[in-house]
């Protein structure tokens, strides 16, 4: 039996319903966070809540507090028995009338689902998207909104070409991120990532690496990637090593991989 948390209570997934007039469904009007679960606990909840609150300020969308989210997760994890995996928190603006203007009386729809899994290292092939660019000037580039169509389009483009993920450039043609991950560039013993000002989403794993001092922010031109000691894609749920970039085989650095795995608490097989 599968359970979800919806608007304040745990219920069976088959019994959980969202209105067809919900703006999250009709307009992608909402935010979400995918949070790693380890040993029955949410990791880096404070960082996820900070990003959610920042997105709330951009969209003028009420979101639950960290205490409410922690309580919801505790109840849902107890009901499901999940120990390791992920919890996805989704907040929409709720039901609204036809049209773009948000309703005056906003009653958000808030729900959480969980999935089993373990954060591990994997390899990934990547190509540079020709269809999609990250608009570093848009306030939405810093929010984790429900509208993921540009990322979906880029991922489809990559899959058609035989790759597993797509590298996204910004409007200036510099490196921003990939469809679901922060790009980390290793040059000898140095780790670098594009800044949020370059169009990169302020990822949680990214924030952890920056806080430890292992990684710095720089503008990254495409040419630097081909000369890198190694390339990695990181997010809350794991770490992937780029094995192929635009048809070129990429180097692998085992010492660098160990360093990142230790900092992010990711299992290295």
Secondary structure, DSSP 8 states (H G I E B T S, - for coil): --EEEETTEEEEGGG----TTBHHHHH--EEEEEEEEETTEETTHHHHHHHHHHHHHHHT-----HHHHHHHHHHHHHHH---SEEEEEEEE--B--SSSS--SS---EEEEEEEE---BEEEEEEEEEEEEEE-TTSGGGGS-BS--HHHHHHHHHHHHTT-SEEEEEETTS-EEEESSSEEEEEETTEEEE--GGGT----HHHHHHHHHTSEEE----HHHHHT-SEEEEEETTEEEEEEEETTEE----HHHHHHHHHHHT-B--
